[in-house]
Amino acid sequence: MRRRARRTALTALLLTAGATACLTGCQSGQDDASSGDATRSAASAASATSDEPASATPSAAASPSAAASRPKEPFTGLTGAQISERALKATTEARSLRMTGTVPDEESGGTIKIDIALDRRGDCAGTMGMNGQGEAELIKTGDTLYLKYDERFLRAQSKGEPQADTEALVSLLAGRWTKMSAGGADAKETAGFCDLDKLLEDAGDGNGDTPTTVTRGKATTVDGTPAFTLHETDGSERNTVYVATEGKPYLLRFESGSKQEPGALSFTGYDEPVPAEPPSGDVLDLDGLDGMNT
């Protein structure tokens, strides 16, 4: 996946989930109270999980008593850069999390849909799909990777192959759990989706020379969780980040404004156990099949 000039860590977290780990450090410009107003139009255009309430921004004509009765604005006195740094610290200290949403797939030019819970031990459990063409379930626990493909997924991935080979593959694998060594050549790329430790440990590595500017947005909610928006501007691109305002300032959601790398991811399940249990019943051992390539 191509790298842009010094992308913020929270921006890169979205893109990392879909391909090579490229989580970078937050290098952002300063903002002031007026800078948030300049980017609120971008916030309203972004496809947030919920509308930002108009009451989150006090009216200039409000009476002192009315203003005093309003809840205190989150992260008072902090710049967008400082809030982003706090979110980066909280997020990269997490022992586990769940990512749900879509990310670009550079190889096919389409999108990958993911719903994966993963932890620092390298365990994970979830689903992924390519361009709306079927779905694969995956579980990684210890050194073993388990995969189960539906028929649509197998047929989509077998385009261009001889029909007889496709039918044999579908007959053997569709709807059936398989397993293989997570360190094997065939499993390594897929197992990379589960490497939260690698993804987070790269958070301090920057690249490029052009800073991304981070400005304050306003209070809102993400799936019912109180949040605060940040707007990241990189040239003509504007991305929106949602940070939790209660408890630790975890990253809750990212919405890409890039036409080249569109996508959105929600982040939940921080520090919760990952349900990475080996599947029960019949499991096909792919490492024991000579010449099998899934």
C-alpha positions as CSV (number, residue, x, y, z in Angstrom):
1,M,0.0,0.0,0.0
2,R,1.4,3.4,-0.9
3,R,2.5,5.7,1.8
4,R,1.6,9.4,2.0
5,A,3.7,12.1,3.6
6,R,3.8,11.7,7.3
7,R,0.3,10.5,7.8
8,T,-1.0,10.7,11.3
9,A,-1.0,7.5,13.4
10,L,-4.8,7.5,13.7
11,T,-5.2,7.8,9.9
12,A,-2.7,5.1,9.2
13,L,-4.5,2.7,11.6
14,L,-7.3,2.5,9.2
15,L,-5.1,1.7,6.2
16,T,-2.9,-0.7,8.2
17,A,-5.9,-2.9,8.9
18,G,-6.3,-3.6,5.1
19,A,-2.7,-4.3,4.1
20,T,0.9,-3.8,5.2
21,A,1.5,-2.3,8.7
22,C,2.2,1.4,8.2
23,L,1.0,3.0,11.4
24,T,2.9,6.2,11.8
25,G,3.5,8.8,14.4
26,C,1.2,11.8,14.8
27,Q,3.0,14.9,13.4
28,S,0.3,17.6,13.3
29,G,0.0,21.4,13.0
30,Q,-1.3,23.6,15.8
31,D,-4.8,24.8,15.8
32,D,-6.8,27.4,17.8
33,A,-10.4,27.9,18.8
34,S,-11.3,29.3,15.4
35,S,-9.7,26.5,13.4
36,G,-12.5,24.1,14.5
37,D,-15.0,26.4,12.8
38,A,-13.1,26.2,9.5
39,T,-13.5,22.4,9.4
40,R,-17.0,21.9,10.7
41,S,-18.3,21.8,7.1
42,A,-16.1,18.7,6.5
43,A,-17.6,17.1,9.6
44,S,-21.1,17.5,8.4
45,A,-20.2,16.1,5.0
46,A,-18.6,13.0,6.4
47,S,-20.7,9.8,6.8
48,A,-20.6,9.7,10.6
49,T,-22.3,6.9,12.5
50,S,-24.5,9.4,14.1
51,D,-25.4,13.1,13.6
52,E,-23.3,15.6,15.6
53,P,-25.8,17.5,17.8
54,A,-26.2,21.2,17.2
55,S,-26.1,21.7,20.9
56,A,-22.5,20.6,21.1
57,T,-21.4,24.1,19.9
58,P,-22.7,26.9,22.3
59,S,-24.5,29.8,20.6
60,A,-22.7,33.2,20.8
61,A,-26.0,34.8,21.9
62,A,-26.6,32.4,24.7
63,S,-27.0,33.9,28.2
64,P,-24.3,33.4,30.8
65,S,-26.7,31.2,32.9
66,A,-27.6,29.1,29.9
67,A,-24.0,28.6,29.0
68,A,-23.1,27.7,32.6
69,S,-25.7,24.9,32.6
70,R,-24.3,23.3,29.5
71,P,-21.9,20.3,29.9
72,K,-18.2,21.3,29.7
73,E,-16.8,20.8,26.3
74,P,-14.5,17.7,26.1
75,F,-10.7,18.3,26.0
76,T,-11.0,21.9,26.9
77,G,-7.8,23.8,26.3
78,L,-6.2,21.1,24.2
79,T,-5.3,21.5,20.5
80,G,-6.3,18.9,17.9
81,A,-2.7,17.7,17.9
82,Q,-2.7,17.2,21.6
83,I,-6.0,15.3,21.6
84,S,-4.7,13.1,18.8
85,E,-1.6,12.4,20.8
86,R,-3.6,11.3,23.8
87,A,-5.8,9.1,21.6
88,L,-2.7,7.5,20.0
89,K,-1.2,6.8,23.5
90,A,-4.5,5.2,24.8
91,T,-5.1,3.2,21.6
92,T,-1.5,1.8,21.3
93,E,-1.6,0.7,24.9
94,A,-4.6,-1.5,24.4
95,R,-4.2,-5.2,24.9
96,S,-7.0,-6.0,22.4
97,L,-9.6,-4.4,20.2
98,R,-12.1,-5.1,17.5
99,M,-12.1,-3.5,14.0
100,T,-15.2,-3.3,11.9
101,G,-15.6,-1.6,8.5
102,T,-14.1,-1.4,5.0
103,V,-10.6,-0.7,3.8
104,P,-9.2,-0.4,0.3
105,D,-7.5,-3.3,-1.4
106,E,-4.7,-2.0,-3.6
107,E,-4.2,-5.2,-5.5
108,S,-7.8,-5.6,-6.8
109,G,-8.7,-1.9,-6.6
110,G,-11.8,-2.9,-4.6
111,T,-12.5,-3.0,-0.9
112,I,-12.0,-5.5,1.9
113,K,-14.8,-5.7,4.5
114,I,-13.5,-6.8,7.9
115,D,-14.9,-7.6,11.3
116,I,-12.0,-8.8,13.4
117,A,-11.2,-8.9,17.1
118,L,-7.5,-9.3,17.8
119,D,-5.0,-9.1,20.7
120,R,-1.3,-8.6,21.4
121,R,-0.8,-12.4,21.6
122,G,-1.6,-12.7,17.9
123,D,-4.9,-14.4,18.5
124,C,-7.9,-13.2,16.4
125,A,-11.4,-14.1,15.3
126,G,-13.7,-12.6,12.8
127,T,-14.7,-12.4,9.1
128,M,-13.4,-10.7,5.9
129,G,-14.9,-10.4,2.5
130,M,-13.6,-9.0,-0.8
131,N,-15.6,-6.6,-3.0
132,G,-18.9,-8.0,-1.7
133,Q,-18.1,-11.4,-3.2
134,G,-18.5,-13.8,-0.4
135,E,-17.0,-14.1,3.0
136,A,-14.3,-16.0,4.9
137,E,-14.3,-16.7,8.6
138,L,-10.9,-16.8,10.3
139,I,-9.6,-17.8,13.7
140,K,-6.0,-17.7,14.8
141,T,-5.0,-19.2,18.1
142,G,-1.4,-19.9,19.0
143,D,0.5,-21.1,15.9
144,T,-2.6,-22.3,14.0
145,L,-4.8,-20.5,11.5
146,Y,-8.3,-21.7,10.9
147,L,-10.3,-20.6,7.8
148,K,-13.8,-21.3,6.5
149,Y,-14.8,-20.0,3.1
150,D,-18.3,-19.7,1.6
151,E,-18.9,-20.8,-2.0
152,R,-19.2,-17.2,-3.4
153,F,-15.8,-16.3,-1.9
154,L,-14.1,-19.4,-3.4
155,R,-15.6,-18.8,-6.8
156,A,-14.6,-15.2,-6.9
157,Q,-11.1,-16.0,-5.9
158,S,-10.9,-18.7,-8.6
159,K,-11.8,-16.6,-11.5
160,G,-9.6,-17.5,-14.5
161,E,-9.0,-21.0,-13.3
162,P,-10.2,-24.1,-15.2
163,Q,-13.8,-24.8,-14.4
164,A,-13.0,-28.3,-13.2
165,D,-10.4,-27.0,-10.7
166,T,-12.9,-24.4,-9.4
167,E,-15.6,-27.0,-8.9
168,A,-13.2,-29.4,-7.1
169,L,-12.1,-26.6,-4.8
170,V,-15.7,-25.6,-4.0
171,S,-16.7,-29.2,-3.3
172,L,-13.7,-29.6,-1.0
173,L,-13.7,-26.4,1.0
174,A,-17.0,-24.5,0.8
175,G,-18.5,-24.2,4.3
176,R,-15.8,-26.3,5.9
177,W,-13.3,-25.3,8.5
178,T,-9.6,-25.8,7.5
179,K,-6.4,-25.3,9.4
180,M,-2.8,-24.7,8.6
181,S,0.4,-23.5,10.3
182,A,0.2,-19.7,10.8
183,G,3.8,-19.4,10.0
184,G,3.5,-21.2,6.6
185,A,3.9,-19.4,3.3
186,D,0.2,-19.8,2.5
187,A,-1.0,-18.5,5.8
188,K,1.4,-15.7,6.5
189,E,-0.4,-12.9,4.7
190,T,-3.8,-13.8,6.2
191,A,-2.3,-14.2,9.7
192,G,-1.0,-10.7,9.4
193,F,-4.5,-9.4,10.0
194,C,-4.1,-10.8,13.5
195,D,-0.9,-9.0,14.4
196,L,-2.1,-6.3,16.7
197,D,1.3,-6.1,18.4
198,K,3.1,-5.3,15.2
199,L,0.4,-2.8,14.1
200,L,0.7,-0.9,17.4
201,E,4.4,-1.1,17.9
202,D,4.9,0.8,14.6
203,A,2.9,3.7,15.8
204,G,5.8,6.0,16.4
205,D,7.4,5.6,13.0
206,G,6.9,8.6,10.8
207,N,7.6,9.0,7.1
208,G,7.8,11.9,4.7
209,D,8.3,15.6,5.5
210,T,4.9,17.2,5.0
211,P,2.9,17.5,8.3
212,T,-0.7,16.6,8.5
213,T,-2.8,19.3,10.3
214,V,-5.2,18.2,13.0
215,T,-8.0,20.5,14.1
216,R,-10.7,20.3,16.7
217,G,-14.3,19.4,15.7
218,K,-17.2,19.1,18.2
219,A,-18.9,16.8,20.6
220,T,-20.9,13.9,19.1
221,T,-21.6,10.2,19.7
222,V,-20.5,7.1,18.0
223,D,-23.0,4.2,18.4
224,G,-24.1,5.8,21.6
225,T,-20.7,6.4,23.0
226,P,-19.8,10.1,23.7
227,A,-17.1,11.2,21.4
228,F,-15.2,14.2,20.0
229,T,-14.3,14.8,16.4
230,L,-10.9,15.7,15.0
231,H,-10.4,16.7,11.3
232,E,-7.1,15.7,9.7
233,T,-6.1,17.7,6.6
234,D,-3.4,16.4,4.2
235,G,-3.4,18.5,1.1
236,S,-6.8,18.3,-0.5
237,E,-7.8,15.3,1.7
238,R,-9.8,15.6,4.9
239,N,-10.3,12.7,7.2
240,T,-12.5,12.5,10.3
241,V,-11.5,10.9,13.5
242,Y,-13.7,10.2,16.5
243,V,-12.1,10.0,20.0
244,A,-13.9,8.7,23.2
245,T,-14.5,11.4,25.8
246,E,-15.4,9.1,28.7
247,G,-12.8,6.8,30.2
248,K,-9.6,6.5,28.1
249,P,-9.5,8.6,24.9
250,Y,-9.6,5.6,22.6
251,L,-10.0,5.9,18.9
252,L,-13.7,5.0,18.1
253,R,-14.0,5.6,14.4
254,F,-12.1,6.8,11.4
255,E,-13.6,8.0,8.1
256,S,-11.3,8.5,5.2
257,G,-11.7,11.5,2.9
258,S,-9.3,10.1,0.3
259,K,-10.7,9.2,-3.2
260,Q,-7.6,6.9,-3.6
261,E,-8.0,5.2,-0.3
262,P,-11.6,5.4,0.8
263,G,-12.9,3.5,3.8
264,A,-14.1,3.7,7.3
265,L,-13.4,1.6,10.4
266,S,-15.0,1.5,13.9
267,F,-12.9,0.4,16.9
268,T,-14.6,-1.3,19.9
269,G,-13.9,-4.1,22.3
270,Y,-10.8,-2.5,23.9
271,D,-9.1,-4.8,26.4
272,E,-11.9,-7.4,26.0
273,P,-11.1,-11.1,25.6
274,V,-10.9,-12.3,21.9
275,P,-13.1,-15.3,21.2
276,A,-10.3,-17.3,19.5
277,E,-11.3,-20.8,20.2
278,P,-10.5,-23.7,17.8
279,P,-13.6,-24.8,15.8
280,S,-15.2,-28.0,16.8
281,G,-16.1,-30.9,14.6
282,D,-14.4,-31.9,11.3
283,V,-11.5,-29.7,10.4
284,L,-9.5,-30.2,7.2
285,D,-5.7,-30.1,7.7
286,L,-4.4,-28.3,4.6
287,D,-0.8,-28.8,5.6
288,G,-1.3,-32.5,5.2
289,L,-2.6,-32.2,1.6
290,D,0.1,-32.2,-1.1
291,G,-0.4,-29.7,-3.8
292,M,-3.4,-28.0,-2.2
293,N,-3.4,-24.2,-2.6
294,T,-6.2,-22.2,-1.0
